[in-house]
Amino acid sequence: MSTAARVPSPVRSTHRSFFQIERPAFWLFVGLLVATGFVTWSQQRVFQQLSPSGWALSWALVLIYALPAGALVYVLDLYERQPPSVLIAALAWGGVVATTLAGYANEGWGLVVSRVGGPAFAARWTAALTAPIVEEALKGLGVVVIYLVVREEIDDAMDGFVYGAMVGLGFAVVEDVFYFMAVFGGKPAGVWRGFFLRMVANGLYSHVLYTGLVGMGIGYAVERGGRTSRGRKAVVLAGLATVAVVAHFVWNSPFLDLFPAQPWHGADLFQILFATSVKGLPLLGFVVLALALARRRERRWLAGMLEGETDGGGISTEELDVLASPHRRRRVRRDMRRRAGSRAAAVLHRLQREQVNLGMIRARVATDDDPALIAQRALCRSLRLALGAMPGAASAGTGRPAG
């Protein structure tokens, strides 16, 4: 292979590991995780001893839900993939720190509700009056701590949604195991009933969406490179957090209670699905709309960052048009694979990824001659030259050298 066709070696990744030991927020995270981890571990040990088969089944079933849910959240951001270590930290905060602290806080506020409203009122309203504010505040705090540890990784609303949803997913997993064991009896038959109610019927409308919205608001509030005023950012953050809390409140409250009387049999299962849809579908629709708007905003932001780079050799105007559309990016790569083979398609994929990183770096640096920006431009140019030297690879908008 000629020198021009050699694929450049990777430079330092623009992503950060979660292990930022020089930042105090990292040690705050570690301290809270260790302290609450003992509580979580002790609780799981008790469940395992009470019903080994029920406990094992519980974890198997929550993983059936969590793995595809986590994969879906992971691929939501079409322009960049978040670092695995930070995603794991988000899951850990939700599943260990937030669940443990929320358990103590909900219990305390539940006593207040019982004393003020009486036992009958508390039985109907405690979950609605305490959990939404307590849990969303604690889960949202996790997104804030993650931002303080790796603020380079939360650039916009979409990043915030991904991390918030991961925190919510961790919370949902551990909370569901608790319900399977403590509320549904812990035996396999009870675990299966809990699985249907909390994951099959409720799975689309749970903590993933609530905290995803809170995280989206945080991501919007801390985004860089835009012209949004602080007042607007505060309003959007407060609005999205309020939607999450209100949706959580409605879900936990007696409002719109269309569930059949227990015990449930046969056709009652369909009524349960209908009842959960009535409460949950409006929130799901709102989240889908919010994600669509966040994705469009992200696309405009990336284009704005890279428009100034079309004269610097890092990206051409044709490549920018392709890069702005995830669908076109995939189509161009398929075409490249068909014409020039898998290796050329892989180089093109890497070129597109590094061009996205070019936009991210441009948003973070203060000047156009920053060394990191210059190095990223050079990497993109070298990738384009390597691609253009491959037989059958060079074409307009994909591998043709600019200018």
C-alpha positions in Angstrom: 0.0 0.0 0.0 1.3 3.5 -0.8 2.1 6.0 1.9 -0.9 8.1 1.0 -3.2 5.1 1.4 -2.1 4.2 4.9 -4.8 4.8 7.4 -3.5 7.3 10.1 -3.0 6.1 13.6 -5.6 7.2 16.1 -4.9 10.4 18.0 -5.9 11.0 21.6 -9.7 10.4 21.9 -11.9 13.4 22.4 -13.9 11.4 25.0 -13.0 11.3 28.7 -12.9 8.3 31.0 -15.0 8.7 34.1 -11.9 8.2 36.3 -11.0 11.8 36.7 -9.2 11.5 40.0 -8.1 15.1 40.1 -11.8 16.3 40.3 -13.5 16.5 43.7 -16.8 15.4 42.1 -15.3 12.0 41.2 -14.5 11.3 44.9 -17.9 12.5 45.9 -19.4 10.0 43.5 -17.1 7.2 44.8 -17.8 8.0 48.5 -21.6 7.9 48.0 -21.4 4.8 45.8 -19.4 2.9 48.5 -21.6 4.1 51.3 -24.8 3.2 49.6 -23.3 0.1 48.0 -23.1 -1.6 51.4 -26.9 -1.0 51.9 -27.7 -2.3 48.4 -25.5 -5.4 48.8 -27.0 -6.2 52.2 -30.5 -5.9 50.8 -29.8 -8.2 47.9 -28.2 -10.7 50.2 -31.4 -10.8 52.3 -33.5 -11.3 49.1 -31.2 -14.1 47.9 -31.4 -15.9 51.2 -35.2 -15.6 51.5 -35.8 -17.0 48.0 -32.8 -18.1 45.9 -34.9 -19.1 42.9 -37.1 -16.0 43.0 -34.1 -13.7 43.4 -32.3 -15.3 40.5 -35.4 -15.2 38.3 -35.9 -11.5 39.3 -32.5 -10.5 38.0 -32.8 -12.6 34.9 -36.1 -10.9 34.0 -34.9 -7.4 34.7 -31.9 -8.0 32.5 -34.2 -9.1 29.7 -35.7 -5.6 30.0 -32.6 -3.7 30.8 -30.3 -4.9 28.0 -32.4 -3.8 25.0 -33.6 -0.7 26.8 -29.9 0.3 27.5 -28.9 -0.5 23.9 -31.8 1.7 22.6 -30.7 4.6 24.8 -27.1 4.2 23.8 -27.8 4.5 20.0 -30.2 7.5 20.4 -27.4 10.0 19.9 -26.7 9.6 16.2 -23.6 11.7 16.1 -21.4 10.4 19.0 -21.4 7.4 21.3 -20.9 8.1 25.0 -17.9 6.5 26.8 -18.8 3.1 28.4 -17.2 4.1 31.8 -19.5 7.1 32.1 -22.6 5.2 31.1 -21.7 2.5 33.7 -21.3 5.3 36.3 -24.8 6.6 35.4 -26.3 3.1 35.8 -24.5 2.8 39.2 -25.7 6.1 40.5 -29.3 5.2 39.6 -29.2 1.6 40.8 -27.2 2.1 44.0 -26.9 5.7 45.2 -30.3 7.0 44.1 -32.3 3.9 45.1 -30.7 3.8 48.6 -31.1 7.5 49.4 -34.6 7.6 47.9 -35.6 4.7 50.2 -34.7 6.6 53.3 -36.2 9.9 52.1 -39.4 8.3 50.9 -39.8 6.6 54.2 -39.3 9.8 56.2 -41.7 11.8 54.1 -44.2 9.0 54.1 -44.4 9.4 57.9 -45.0 13.1 57.5 -47.9 12.4 55.0 -49.4 9.8 57.4 -49.3 12.2 60.4 -50.8 15.1 58.4 -53.4 13.3 56.4 -54.1 10.1 58.3 -53.5 6.5 57.4 -56.3 6.2 54.8 -55.1 9.3 53.0 -51.5 8.1 53.2 -52.3 4.7 51.8 -53.7 6.4 48.6 -51.4 9.4 48.2 -48.0 8.8 49.8 -46.4 7.3 46.7 -47.6 10.2 44.5 -46.7 13.0 47.0 -43.2 11.8 47.9 -41.6 9.7 45.3 -41.8 12.0 42.2 -40.0 14.9 43.9 -37.6 12.8 46.0 -36.6 10.4 43.3 -36.3 12.8 40.4 -34.2 15.1 42.5 -31.8 12.4 43.5 -31.6 10.9 40.0 -31.1 14.3 38.5 -28.4 15.0 41.0 -26.6 12.0 39.5 -26.6 13.7 36.1 -25.2 16.8 37.7 -22.4 14.9 39.5 -21.5 13.1 36.2 -21.3 16.5 34.5 -19.0 17.8 37.2 -16.8 14.8 36.7 -16.7 14.7 32.9 -18.2 17.9 31.8 -16.7 17.4 28.4 -19.1 14.6 27.7 -22.4 16.5 28.1 -22.5 18.9 25.2 -26.2 19.3 24.6 -29.7 18.1 25.4 -29.3 14.7 23.7 -26.2 13.9 25.8 -28.2 14.8 28.9 -31.1 12.6 27.9 -28.8 9.6 27.3 -27.2 10.0 30.8 -30.4 10.7 32.5 -32.1 7.7 30.9 -29.2 5.5 32.0 -29.6 6.8 35.6 -33.3 6.0 35.4 -32.6 2.6 33.9 -30.3 1.7 36.8 -32.9 2.9 39.3 -35.7 0.9 37.6 -33.7 -2.3 37.6 -32.9 -2.3 41.3 -36.4 -1.0 42.3 -38.1 -3.7 40.2 -36.0 -6.4 41.9 -37.1 -4.9 45.2 -40.8 -5.0 44.2 -40.5 -8.6 42.9 -39.1 -9.8 46.2 -40.8 -7.6 48.8 -44.2 -6.8 47.2 -44.9 -9.7 44.9 -43.8 -12.3 47.4 -40.4 -13.3 46.0 -41.5 -16.7 44.8 -41.2 -17.5 41.1 -45.0 -17.2 40.5 -45.1 -13.8 42.2 -42.0 -12.6 40.3 -43.7 -13.5 37.0 -46.7 -11.4 38.0 -44.5 -8.5 39.0 -42.6 -8.8 35.7 -45.8 -8.5 33.7 -47.1 -5.5 35.7 -43.9 -3.5 36.1 -42.0 -4.4 32.9 -44.4 -5.7 30.2 -47.2 -3.3 31.0 -45.2 -0.4 32.6 -41.8 -0.8 30.9 -42.3 2.0 28.3 -43.4 4.6 30.8 -40.9 4.3 33.7 -37.9 6.0 35.3 -36.0 5.9 32.0 -38.4 8.6 30.6 -38.7 10.6 33.7 -35.0 11.0 34.3 -34.3 11.2 30.6 -36.3 14.4 30.6 -34.5 15.8 33.7 -31.2 14.9 32.1 -32.3 16.6 28.8 -33.0 19.8 30.7 -29.6 19.6 32.4 -27.8 19.0 29.0 -29.7 21.9 27.5 -28.6 24.2 30.4 -24.9 23.4 30.2 -24.5 23.2 26.4 -21.6 25.1 24.8 -21.2 26.9 21.6 -24.7 28.3 21.3 -26.4 31.6 21.8 -29.1 30.6 24.2 -29.5 32.9 27.1 -29.2 31.7 30.7 -32.8 32.6 31.4 -34.1 30.4 28.5 -31.9 27.6 29.7 -33.3 27.8 33.2 -36.8 27.9 31.9 -36.3 24.8 29.7 -34.6 22.9 32.6 -37.4 23.8 35.0 -40.1 22.9 32.4 -38.7 19.5 31.5 -38.1 18.6 35.2 -41.6 19.7 36.0 -43.0 17.5 33.2 -41.0 14.5 34.6 -42.3 15.1 38.2 -45.9 15.7 37.1 -45.9 12.5 34.9 -44.4 10.6 37.9 -47.0 12.0 40.2 -49.9 11.1 37.8 -48.5 7.6 37.5 -48.3 7.0 41.2 -51.6 8.7 42.0 -55.2 7.3 42.1 -56.0 9.5 39.1 -57.1 7.6 35.9 -57.1 4.4 37.9 -58.6 2.0 35.3 -57.0 -1.1 36.7 -59.3 -4.1 37.3 -60.0 -5.3 40.9 -57.7 -8.0 42.1 -57.2 -10.9 41.8 -56.5 -10.6 38.1 -57.5 -13.3 35.6 -57.5 -13.8 31.9 -58.9 -10.7 30.1 -57.9 -8.5 33.1 -54.4 -8.6 31.6 -55.6 -6.7 28.6 -57.3 -4.2 30.8 -54.0 -3.7 32.7 -52.3 -2.9 29.4 -55.0 -0.4 28.6 -54.8 1.2 32.1 -51.1 1.7 31.9 -51.3 3.1 28.4 -53.8 5.7 29.4 -51.4 6.9 32.1 -48.2 6.5 30.2 -48.7 7.2 26.5 -49.0 11.0 26.8 -45.6 11.0 28.5 -44.1 8.7 25.8 -45.5 11.0 23.1 -44.0 14.1 24.8 -40.6 12.4 25.1 -40.6 11.3 21.4 -41.4 14.9 20.4 -38.7 16.3 22.8 -36.1 13.9 21.3 -37.0 14.9 17.8 -36.5 18.5 18.6 -33.3 17.8 20.5 -32.0 15.8 17.5 -32.8 18.7 15.1 -31.1 21.2 17.4 -28.1 18.9 17.6 -27.9 18.7 13.8 -28.1 22.5 13.5 -25.4 22.9 16.2 -23.0 20.5 14.5 -23.5 22.2 11.1 -22.9 25.6 12.7 -19.6 24.3 14.3 -18.3 22.7 11.1 -19.3 25.4 8.6 -16.2 27.4 9.6 -14.1 24.3 9.0 -14.9 23.8 5.3 -12.0 26.1 4.3 -9.6 24.4 6.7 -9.4 21.0 5.0 -11.0 19.1 7.8 -14.3 18.8 6.0 -15.6 19.8 2.6 -19.0 21.3 1.9 -20.2 18.1 0.3 -19.0 16.0 3.3 -20.8 18.4 5.6 -24.1 17.9 3.8 -23.7 14.2 4.1 -22.6 14.4 7.8 -25.7 16.3 8.8 -28.0 13.4 7.9 -27.4 10.1 9.7 -29.4 8.4 7.0 -27.2 9.8 4.3 -24.1 8.8 6.2 -25.2 5.2 6.4 -26.2 5.2 2.7 -22.8 6.7 1.6 -21.0 4.0 3.6 -23.1 1.2 2.0 -22.3 2.6 -1.4 -18.6 2.8 -0.5 -18.6 -0.8 0.7 -20.2 -1.9 -2.6 -17.8 0.1 -4.8 -14.5 -0.2 -2.9 -14.8 -2.9 -0.2 -15.2 -3.1 3.6 -11.8 -1.5 4.4 -12.7 1.7 2.4 -16.1 1.8 4.1 -14.4 1.5 7.5 -12.0 4.4 6.7 -15.0 6.5 5.6 -16.8 5.7 8.8 -13.8 6.7 10.8 -13.5 9.9 8.7 -17.1 10.8 9.5 -16.6 10.1 13.2 -13.5 12.3 13.3 -15.3 15.1 11.5 -18.0 15.0 14.2 -15.1 15.1 16.8 -13.8 18.1 14.9 -17.0 19.9 15.6 -16.9 18.9 19.2 -13.4 20.2 19.6 -14.2 23.5 17.8 -17.0 24.1 20.3 -14.6 23.6 23.3 -11.6 25.7 22.2 -11.3 29.4 22.3 -9.3 30.1 19.1 -9.1 28.8 15.6 -5.4 28.0 16.0 -5.8 25.9 19.1 -3.3 22.9 18.9 -6.1 20.4 19.4 -8.1 21.8 16.6 -5.1 21.9 14.3 -4.3 18.3 15.1 -7.9 17.2 14.4 -8.0 19.0 11.1 -4.8 17.3 10.1 -6.2 13.9 11.1 -9.3 14.4 9.0 -7.2 15.5 6.0 -5.0 12.5 6.2 -8.0 10.1 6.5 -9.5 11.7 3.4 -6.2 11.3 1.5 -5.9 7.7 2.6 -9.4 7.0 1.4 -8.9 8.8 -1.9 -5.9 6.6 -2.6 -8.0 3.4 -2.3 -9.1 2.0 -5.7 -12.7 2.9 -6.4 -13.1 4.9 -3.2 -12.8 8.5 -4.3 -16.1 10.2 -5.2 -17.8 13.5 -4.6 -19.0 14.0 -1.0 -17.3 10.9 0.3 -13.6 10.5 -0.4 -12.6 13.2 -2.8 -10.0 15.4 -1.4 -11.3 18.9 -0.8 -10.2 21.8 -3.0 
